[in-house]
Amino acid sequence: MAFEPRMQLGQRQAQVQIMSPQMQQSLAILQAPILDLRALINKELQENPVLEEMPQEEGIAAENSNAEGDSGKVSEAEAAESALDAASITTLDPTAENGNEPVDDFQAEVERLVELNEEWRDHFNAGQTTPLQRPSEDAEERRQFMFDSITVGRSLQEHLLEQSHTGDLDEDERVVAELIIGNLDDYGYLQAGVEELVNTSGHSREIIEEVLAVIRSFEPAGVGAIDLRECLLLQLERGGRIDSLEYKVVDKHMDALGRRRFPEIARALGVEIDEIQDAAENIGHLDPRPGRAFQPNADQYVVPEAVVEWKDGEYIVTSNNADLPQIRISNSYKDLLAQAKNSRDVREYIRAKIRDGKFLLKSINQRQETILKIARQIVQRQRMFMDGGVSHLKPMTMAEIAEAVGVHETTVSRAVSGKYIQTPQGLFEMRYFFTGGIKTESGPDMSNASVKQMIAELVANETKGTPFSDEQIVKLLSGKNVKLARRTVAKYRDELGILSSNMRRVY
């Protein structure tokens, strides 16, 4: 007997979290590094007619007024309450005076907008719990020079194509050159063999090889190679070192070189071990990825979100507001409203832009406050690092900072993502300070970064002829009350880019 399946209709209630566009913008502002936020603000200034950038002289006056007395500062609770009030009055809905009767009194609307704008400006100025620091004239010139120096570089392929057009290649050879250059990866290595190029281009093998030889003569040296061995040989040939010991080592003993089997290479070439060792050091100065300099974002410019300075016997943390445009709601919206006196659609458009502008200001203010609070917690908990450096870094989790600041752990994660802080020990990514800990037999736990620093120092001071094995490093750390498994030492050593003991040995 066959059973037929039944289909039933029913309802089920479930909660689904949908993120509004404003919430998405708020998260994007929180997560954006300061240079990206600067670009976002400039974009909003272009697209939103009710926003304007505050003139520098007015910004300085506002900073001075904030810095005088306590009137320019409010408690966190007061700031939060003011923020909620400001958020609640941005609806600008002209309906609530006579029951549900819509009211369209133009003059009343203008006065109401003026009042709301002044309230927001007062709130925004009060929310600046730390006076903004204007950079000196020299600092401003250096910063502007940095921005002016950021250029959009050419790709490796563009660089090589330009050389092919200025060379002695004829028209057919230039077509072959473009084909070969198009088959180079970003590091300059040829991804297609000569036979494959012959088959796909329809040109003879002789032309392919001739043009490939020309491309291998271009800058940077080493482009057009099939593999690492050929790349290094091309660079040695360019330097006139075909008869050198380095050339012989790379040409005939590349595998043994990679394994640092210096005695084996020395025996094969009939030279001393120290000569092979010197040759290996010289080979190490060659570039295994000649196209790397042409990759996008090869140079990354970072600007700190917060600055830590030692003043009057304590560490003071300030937000780097100087790198952000100071914006506000412009009075120009009154002129826009006057022009749109008889157009309800235009007035609705202006209302929407005012709401967007105020939400942007609020989001930026909250972002700066959140990052500043997190930075202060980092400095407070990592005081020994500020005094003594990496070896004094303490274990710290985002959950601990989130609880202290009063936000969710994911908010801390977003707030520190891609952000930097300038400390007395140098410029560090804020994520650097969040690290796990290692149990010690006595005293406080140590951070992973501190343990790595200890391993690096042990290796730096070892006898080069008899480097420490991972097991020996375990014993040395144990003598300093740090218990680690051998595999953990090997893991940390790999993360530090330190070779194994047999690879570090100097003969």
C-alpha positions in Angstrom: 0.0 0.0 0.0 1.5 3.3 -1.1 1.3 6.4 1.1 0.9 9.7 -0.6 2.8 12.6 1.0 0.7 15.4 2.3 1.4 19.1 1.9 0.2 21.4 4.7 0.0 25.1 5.0 1.0 26.7 8.3 2.4 29.9 9.9 5.6 30.1 11.9 6.8 33.2 13.8 10.5 33.8 13.7 12.7 36.8 14.5 14.9 37.9 11.6 17.4 40.7 12.1 17.5 43.1 9.2 20.2 45.8 9.2 18.9 49.2 8.1 20.9 51.3 5.7 21.7 53.7 8.5 23.0 50.9 10.7 25.1 49.6 7.8 26.6 53.1 7.4 27.2 53.4 11.1 29.1 50.1 11.1 31.1 51.1 8.0 32.1 54.4 9.7 33.2 52.5 12.8 35.2 49.9 10.8 36.8 52.4 8.4 40.4 53.4 9.0 41.0 57.1 9.3 42.1 57.6 5.7 39.0 55.7 4.4 36.8 57.7 6.8 38.3 60.9 5.4 37.4 59.8 1.9 33.8 58.8 3.0 33.3 62.2 4.7 34.5 64.1 1.6 32.1 62.0 -0.5 29.2 62.9 1.8 30.1 66.6 1.6 29.8 66.4 -2.2 26.5 64.5 -2.2 24.6 66.1 0.7 23.9 69.8 0.2 23.1 70.5 3.8 26.6 69.5 5.0 29.5 71.8 5.0 33.1 71.7 6.2 33.8 74.0 9.1 36.4 76.7 8.2 39.7 76.3 10.0 39.5 79.5 12.0 36.0 78.5 13.3 37.3 75.0 14.2 40.1 76.5 16.2 37.7 78.8 18.0 35.4 75.9 18.8 38.4 73.9 20.1 39.5 76.7 22.3 36.0 77.1 23.8 35.8 73.4 24.4 39.1 73.5 26.3 38.0 76.2 28.7 36.5 75.1 32.0 34.1 72.2 32.4 31.4 73.7 30.3 32.8 72.0 27.2 32.8 68.5 28.7 30.0 66.2 29.7 29.9 62.9 31.4 29.5 59.7 29.4 26.0 59.3 30.7 25.0 62.8 29.8 26.5 62.5 26.3 24.6 59.2 25.8 21.4 60.8 26.9 22.0 63.8 24.7 22.7 61.5 21.8 19.4 59.7 22.3 17.6 63.1 22.5 19.3 64.2 19.3 18.4 61.0 17.6 14.7 61.3 18.6 14.2 64.8 17.2 15.6 64.1 13.7 12.3 62.8 12.3 11.2 66.3 11.2 7.7 65.1 10.6 5.3 68.1 10.1 2.3 66.3 11.4 1.9 66.4 15.1 0.5 69.8 16.1 -3.2 69.4 15.6 -3.8 65.7 16.3 -3.0 63.9 13.0 -3.7 67.0 10.9 -0.7 67.7 8.6 0.8 71.1 9.1 2.7 72.8 6.3 3.6 76.2 7.8 6.8 77.2 6.0 8.0 79.9 8.5 7.3 77.5 11.5 9.2 74.8 9.7 12.3 77.0 9.1 12.3 78.1 12.8 12.0 74.5 13.9 14.9 73.5 11.7 17.0 76.3 13.0 16.3 75.3 16.6 17.1 71.6 15.9 20.3 72.6 14.2 21.5 74.7 17.1 20.6 71.8 19.5 22.6 69.4 17.4 25.6 71.7 17.2 25.6 72.2 21.0 25.4 68.4 21.4 28.2 67.7 18.9 30.5 70.3 20.6 29.7 68.9 24.0 30.4 65.4 22.8 34.0 66.3 22.2 35.2 65.2 25.6 38.8 65.8 24.4 39.8 69.1 22.9 40.8 68.7 19.2 44.5 69.1 18.6 45.4 71.2 15.6 48.7 70.2 14.0 51.5 72.7 13.8 52.3 74.3 10.5 55.3 72.0 10.0 53.3 68.9 10.8 50.5 70.0 8.4 53.1 70.5 5.6 54.6 67.0 6.3 51.1 65.4 6.3 50.1 67.2 3.1 53.4 66.1 1.4 52.6 62.5 2.3 49.1 62.8 0.7 50.6 64.4 -2.4 53.2 61.7 -2.6 50.6 58.9 -2.8 50.5 58.1 -6.5 48.9 55.5 -8.6 51.7 53.3 -9.9 51.9 51.4 -13.1 51.5 47.7 -13.2 54.4 45.4 -14.2 52.7 44.6 -17.5 52.3 48.4 -18.3 56.0 48.9 -17.4 57.1 46.1 -19.7 54.8 47.1 -22.5 56.3 50.6 -22.5 59.8 49.2 -22.8 58.7 47.0 -25.7 57.3 50.0 -27.6 60.5 52.0 -27.2 62.7 49.1 -28.2 63.8 47.8 -31.6 61.0 45.3 -32.1 59.0 45.4 -35.3 55.2 45.3 -35.5 55.0 41.5 -35.5 57.5 41.1 -32.7 55.5 43.7 -30.6 52.4 41.5 -31.0 54.4 38.5 -29.7 55.8 40.7 -26.9 52.3 41.7 -25.8 51.3 38.0 -25.8 54.3 37.0 -23.6 53.9 40.0 -21.2 50.2 39.1 -20.9 51.3 35.6 -19.7 53.5 37.0 -16.9 52.2 36.8 -13.3 52.5 39.7 -10.9 55.9 38.6 -9.7 57.3 38.5 -13.3 57.3 34.7 -13.9 56.2 33.3 -17.2 53.1 31.2 -16.7 53.1 29.6 -20.2 55.8 27.5 -21.7 57.4 28.3 -25.1 55.6 25.4 -26.7 52.3 26.7 -25.4 53.0 30.2 -26.7 53.9 28.8 -30.1 50.7 26.8 -30.3 48.4 29.7 -29.2 50.1 32.5 -31.2 50.8 30.8 -34.5 54.3 32.2 -34.6 57.4 30.2 -35.0 59.4 29.0 -32.0 62.4 31.1 -33.2 60.4 34.3 -33.0 58.9 33.4 -29.6 62.4 32.7 -28.2 63.9 35.8 -29.7 61.2 38.1 -28.3 61.3 36.3 -24.9 65.1 37.0 -24.8 64.4 40.7 -25.4 61.8 40.8 -22.6 64.3 39.2 -20.3 66.6 42.1 -21.0 64.0 44.6 -19.7 63.8 46.0 -16.2 63.4 44.7 -13.6 66.1 42.0 -14.0 64.7 38.5 -13.7 61.3 39.0 -15.4 60.3 36.4 -17.9 61.8 33.5 -16.0 60.1 30.1 -15.8 61.1 29.4 -12.2 63.2 30.7 -9.4 66.4 29.1 -10.6 66.1 30.9 -14.0 65.1 34.1 -12.3 68.3 34.2 -10.2 70.5 33.2 -13.2 69.0 36.1 -15.2 69.9 38.5 -12.5 73.5 37.1 -12.2 73.9 37.3 -15.9 72.7 41.0 -15.9 75.4 41.7 -13.3 78.1 40.1 -15.4 78.6 37.2 -12.9 78.3 34.2 -15.2 81.7 32.9 -14.2 81.0 33.4 -10.4 80.7 30.8 -7.8 77.2 32.1 -7.1 76.2 31.3 -10.7 77.6 27.7 -10.5 75.7 27.1 -7.2 72.4 28.3 -8.6 72.8 26.6 -11.9 73.9 23.1 -10.7 72.9 22.9 -7.0 69.7 24.8 -6.5 68.0 22.1 -4.5 70.9 21.6 -2.1 71.1 25.4 -1.7 67.5 25.5 -0.7 68.2 22.9 2.0 71.5 24.7 3.0 73.5 21.6 2.4 76.7 23.6 2.2 79.2 20.7 2.8 77.6 18.8 0.0 77.9 21.7 -2.5 81.4 22.4 -1.4 82.5 18.9 -2.1 80.8 18.9 -5.5 82.5 22.1 -6.6 85.8 21.5 -4.8 85.8 24.6 -2.7 85.7 25.4 1.0 82.5 25.5 3.0 82.9 29.1 4.0 83.1 30.1 0.3 79.8 28.4 -0.3 78.4 30.1 2.7 79.5 33.5 1.4 78.1 32.7 -2.0 74.7 31.8 -0.4 74.7 35.1 1.4 75.3 37.0 -1.9 72.6 35.0 -3.6 70.2 36.0 -0.8 70.6 39.6 -1.9 69.0 38.8 -5.3 65.3 39.4 -5.7 63.2 36.2 -6.0 60.1 38.2 -7.0 61.3 41.0 -9.4 57.7 42.2 -10.1 56.8 42.7 -6.5 57.6 46.4 -6.6 54.8 47.0 -9.1 52.1 45.4 -7.2 49.2 47.7 -6.0 49.4 48.8 -2.4 53.0 47.9 -2.2 53.4 51.0 0.0 50.8 51.4 2.7 50.4 54.7 4.4 48.8 54.6 7.8 47.7 57.4 10.1 47.2 56.7 13.8 43.7 56.9 15.3 45.0 57.8 18.7 48.3 59.3 20.1 49.8 58.4 23.4 52.1 61.0 25.0 53.8 61.2 28.4 52.8 64.4 30.1 53.0 65.5 33.7 53.8 62.0 35.0 51.1 60.1 33.1 50.2 58.8 29.7 47.7 61.0 27.9 45.6 59.5 25.1 44.1 61.8 22.5 42.1 61.2 19.3 43.7 62.1 16.0 40.8 64.4 14.9 43.2 66.6 13.0 43.1 64.2 10.0 39.4 64.4 9.7 37.4 67.2 8.1 35.2 69.0 10.8 31.8 69.1 9.3 28.4 70.5 10.4 24.8 71.1 9.2 25.0 74.1 7.0 22.6 77.1 7.2 22.3 76.8 3.4 19.3 74.5 3.9 17.2 77.5 4.9 17.9 79.0 1.4 17.0 75.7 -0.1 13.8 75.6 1.8 13.0 79.1 0.7 13.5 78.2 -2.9 11.3 75.2 -2.4 8.4 77.1 -0.6 5.8 75.8 -3.0 7.2 72.3 -3.6 6.4 69.8 -0.9 8.6 67.1 -2.7 11.7 69.3 -2.5 11.1 70.0 1.2 10.8 66.3 1.9 14.1 65.8 0.0 15.8 68.4 2.2 14.3 66.9 5.3 15.8 63.5 4.3 19.2 65.1 3.7 19.2 66.8 7.1 18.3 63.5 8.7 21.2 61.8 6.8 23.6 64.5 7.8 22.8 64.4 11.4 23.0 60.6 11.5 26.5 60.9 9.8 27.6 63.4 12.5 26.3 61.2 15.3 28.0 58.1 13.8 31.4 59.9 13.4 31.1 61.2 17.0 30.3 57.8 18.4 33.2 56.2 16.4 35.7 58.7 17.7 34.5 58.2 21.3 34.5 54.4 21.0 38.0 54.2 19.6 39.3 56.7 22.2 37.8 54.7 25.1 39.3 51.5 23.7 42.7 53.2 23.3 42.6 54.5 26.8 41.9 51.0 28.1 44.8 49.6 26.1 47.2 52.1 27.6 45.8 51.6 31.1 46.2 47.8 30.9 49.5 47.8 28.9 51.3 50.4 31.0 54.4 48.2 31.3 54.5 47.9 27.5 54.4 51.7 27.2 57.4 51.9 29.6 59.5 48.9 28.5 58.4 47.6 25.1 57.3 44.3 23.6 58.9 42.1 26.3 56.4 43.6 28.8 53.2 43.1 26.8 50.5 41.5 28.9 47.8 39.0 27.7 44.6 40.9 26.9 41.3 39.9 25.2 38.7 41.9 23.4 36.1 40.6 25.8 37.9 42.3 28.7 38.0 45.6 26.8 34.4 45.3 25.7 33.3 44.8 29.3 35.3 47.8 30.5 34.1 50.1 27.7 30.5 48.9 27.9 30.1 47.6 24.3 29.8 44.3 22.6 33.0 42.3 21.8 32.2 42.5 18.1 32.1 46.3 18.4 35.7 46.3 19.8 36.7 44.0 16.9 35.3 46.4 14.3 36.7 49.4 16.1 40.3 48.2 16.1 40.3 46.6 12.7 42.9 48.3 10.5 43.4 51.1 13.1 46.8 52.2 14.5 47.9 53.9 17.7 51.1 56.0 18.1 52.8 55.0 21.4 56.2 55.9 23.0 57.4 52.5 21.7 56.4 53.3 18.1 53.4 52.9 15.8 51.3 49.7 16.4 48.2 48.2 15.0 45.6 48.2 17.8 45.0 44.5 17.2 48.6 43.9 18.2 47.7 44.4 21.8 45.1 41.7 21.9 47.1 38.5 22.5 46.7 35.2 24.4 48.8 34.3 27.4 51.3 31.7 28.5 51.2 30.3 32.0 54.4 30.8 34.1 55.4 29.0 37.2 55.7 32.2 39.1 54.5 35.7 38.6 51.9 37.0 36.0 51.1 35.3 32.7 53.1 36.3 29.7 51.7 37.3 26.3 52.5 35.3 23.2 54.2 38.3 21.8 56.5 38.5 24.8 57.4 34.8 24.5 58.2 35.2 20.8 60.4 38.1 21.7 62.3 35.9 24.1 62.7 33.2 21.4 64.0 35.8 19.0 66.5 37.1 21.5 67.7 33.6 22.3 68.3 32.9 18.6 70.0 36.3 18.0 72.5 35.6 20.8 73.2 31.9 20.0 76.5 30.6 18.7 76.1 30.5 15.0 78.1 27.3 14.6 76.0 25.4 17.1 72.5 27.0 17.0 69.9 26.1 19.6 67.5 23.3 18.6 63.8 23.6 19.5 64.3 21.3 22.5 67.2 23.4 23.8 65.0 26.5 23.5 62.3 24.7 25.5 64.8 24.1 28.3 66.1 27.7 28.2 62.6 29.1 28.5 61.9 26.7 31.3 64.8 28.2 33.1 62.9 31.5 32.9 59.7 30.0 34.3 58.1 29.7 30.9 56.7 26.2 30.1 56.2 25.5 26.4 56.0 22.3 24.4 58.5 21.8 21.6 55.9 22.0 18.9 54.8 25.4 20.3 58.3 26.6 20.1 58.5 25.4 16.5 55.3 27.1 15.7 56.4 30.4 17.2 59.8 30.1 15.4 58.0 29.7 12.1 55.8 32.7 12.7 58.9 34.7 13.5 60.5 33.6 10.2 63.3 31.8 12.0 64.8 28.7 10.2 65.3 25.4 12.0 68.7 24.9 13.8 70.3 22.9 10.9 69.2 25.6 8.5 70.7 28.4 10.7 74.0 26.7 11.2 77.0 28.7 10.0 80.1 26.7 9.1 
